[in-house]
Amino acid sequence: MGVNSADAPQWFLSSFVRSARGAGATASDDEVRAVGQALLDRWDQPGRHFHNLRHLADVLGRVDELSQETHDPDLVRLAAWYHGAIFDAKGRATYANKGGEDETASAALADAELTRLGVPGPAVRRVAHLVNALVRHAPDATDFDCAVLCDADLAMLAAEPQRYKEYLKDVRDEYAHIPKPDYVRARIAILTKLLDRSSLFSSPLGAAWEEPARQNLDAELQRLRKEQLKLAEASAPSTGQGA
């Protein structure tokens, strides 16, 4: 279940203000808080069953866990705030093709809003770059900030079994409009692509999530392959002969 933006913990806005100030924002506190509140409202839009305030809190928490590996943690935190700001699960993008997340549009939003808050140009461009890097989740190994953000975003894959089960339900609910056979096929393709990677996580501390994440992904993939077979059998035309 998500966290309603109207009742969001006070730390959400305080965290945004601290990160904006750390990045060099010169706007008034009221202006910074207004931008932060607008972001919370975006994350709390109807239809966001997974990409919601709970996910934002999870990613920010993971960034904090890995912050000692970053060069500029405030910029990474701002990128976390913006990485899923623009989202439409029912838009033209299909689930198999990066789903409803629009990193390019989210990066452009970050550029416009952070510039308006007085954040220096180089910092603004860096945040936008980090958001765009999530399109492929394949960071440059030498870019520690990018590695931390990507790892924080994928950390849910390493969740304990019950939380992973909740995650799967939330994602399916988010794409409920996709017919089950199509969703299963797309999910299998995504899991296969992830498991084929030499590593899921790029930061040294994030590497600890590698084994539990692969266990979760492999177990899910096996279940989905069985489900796909059952769906295929159920849709196959009958070959029985009449009397």
N, C-alpha and C positions, 0 to 999 in steps of 0.2 A: 504493500500500500504506500502511496506517495505521501509527501508532506505538503499540505496546502500552503500556498505562498502567504496567505493572510495570517497563518499561524506558524510560519516558518521560525525556527529558533533564531534568537537575536544574533547568534554567532554568524549566521549567513551574511547579513549585511555588514557586520563588524569586520568579517574576514575580507569581504570585497573592498571595503574602504581601506583597510590596512594594505592590501595588495596594490590597490591603485596608488596610494600614497608612496608605497615602496618603489613603484615604477616611475614616480615623478609627477603624478597628477597635481595640478595647481588649482583646480576648480574648488568651489566651496564644498563643505561636507554635505550640505543638502543636495547639491548637484550630483555628487558622487553616489550618495545613497539613492537618489532617484533612478540613476542608471542601474544600480544594483537591484533595486526593486523591480524594474522593468525586466531584467534578466530572470529574476525569480518567477515573474509572471509568465515568461516564455516557457520556462522549464515546467510550469504547472498547467500548461494548456491541456484541454481534454484530449484523450486518445493516447497520451503518453503513459503507457503502463510500465515501461522499463526506463526509457530515456526521460526520467523525471527528476524531481528534487532529491529523491533517495539516491539515484545514480550520481547526481552532482555531488552530494555529500560523500558518497563512497570514493569518488575520484579525488576530491579534495583531500580526503583522509589519507588515501594512498600516496598522493603527492607529498604530504607531510611526512609519511613514513620514509620516503626516498629522498627527502629534500637535501640531505647531506651530500648527495651525489650531483646536485644541480649547481650551475654557475649563478643563476639568478632565479631563486625560487618564487619570487613575486610574479615574474613574467610567466612562469610555468603555471602558477595558480590562476592568473588571469586567463591564460589559454584554456585551462580546465573550465572556467566559467563560460567561455564562449564556444567551446568545441561542439556542443550540441544545441546551441541557442536557436538555430533555425532547423526545424524538423517537421517533416510531413510524411507520415507512413503511407498516406494514400495518394501521394503525388505521382509524378511520371516515373520516378525511380522505382525499380522493382526491388524486392527483398534480396534477390540474388546479386543485385548490382548496387551494393552499399546501402541498401534500405532507404530510410527516410532522412538520414543525416545529410545535410548540405554543408560540408566543411568550407567550400569556397564562399558561399553566402555568409556563413558564420564569421569567417575571417574578415570579410568586407565590413560586416557589422562591427566587429572589434576595432577595425581601423578607424571607422567613422566615429564611434562613441568614445574611444580612448583619446583620439585626437581632440575631440570636443572637450574632454576633461583636462586637457593640457599635458597629457603624457608626451614626453619627447618623441620625435619621429623615429629614431632608431629603436626605441623600446616598443613602439606601436608596431613597427614592421616586424620585429622579432616575434611578438605575440601572434600576429597574423600568420607568420611562417609556421609557427608551432601548430596552430589550428589546422592549417592546410596539410601538414605532415601526417595527420591522422587519416587522410584519404587511403593510404596504403598500409599504415601501421608497420612500416619498414624503415625505421630511423637510421640515419648515418651513425655508425658505431662510435664515431668521435664526437657526436653531438649529444652530450649528456642530458641537457635539458629536454631534448626531443625524446630521448630514450625513456626518461622518467615519465613524461606525459603519456607516451604510448603504453608503457607498462601499467601505469595507473588506470588507464582506460580499459585494458584487457584483464585486469586483476580479478574481475568477477569470475573468469574462467577457472580460477583456482579456489573458488569458494567451497566451503564444506558442503557435503551432499544435500542437506535440506535447503540451504540457501541457493544452491545451484538449481535445485528443482523449482524453487520460487522464480528464479531468473528465467528459466525456460518457459514457465507459464506466462510471465509478464511479457516476454518477447512474442510469444504466440498470440497473446491478447492484442498486442500492438499491431499485429499484422493479421487480425482475424478475418479481414476481407479477402485474404488470399486463400483459394481453395486448398484443402488439406493435401491432396497429391502434389500440387505445385509447391506448397510450403515445404513439405518433406523433401522433395527433390532439391529445392534451393538450399535448405539447411544442410543436407548431405554434402552438397558441393562446397559450402562454406567450411564445414568441419574437415573435409578432406584436404582442402587448401591449407587450413591452419595446421593440421597434423603433418603435412608434407614439408612444413618449414623446418629448417635446421634448429631454430629456437623461437619460442614465442615471445620471450622477454629479453630485453637488450641491456638493462642496467644490472650491475653486479648484485645489488640487493634484490632486485626483481627476479633474478635467476632462481631464487628459492621457491618461486611459484610454478616453476616449469613442470615438475613431476605431478603435483596434484591437478594442474590444469590439463595435462595430457591424459590423465586418468579419467577426468570428467568428460573430456571430448571423446575419448575412445569409447567409453561406456555409452554415451549418447549416440554416437555413430552406429554402434551395434544395434541399439534399440530401433533407431530410425530405419536401418536397412531391413530389419524384420518387419517393421510397420509398412515399409514401401512394398515388400513382397506380398503382404496381406492385402494391401490396397489394389495391387495389380491382379491378384487372384480374384478379388471381389468384382472387379470391373471386366474381367475376361468374359467373352461371350460363351454361353453354354454350348457344349459339344454333344450333349445327349441327344439321342435319336428318338423321335416319337414312335408310337405303336403303328 
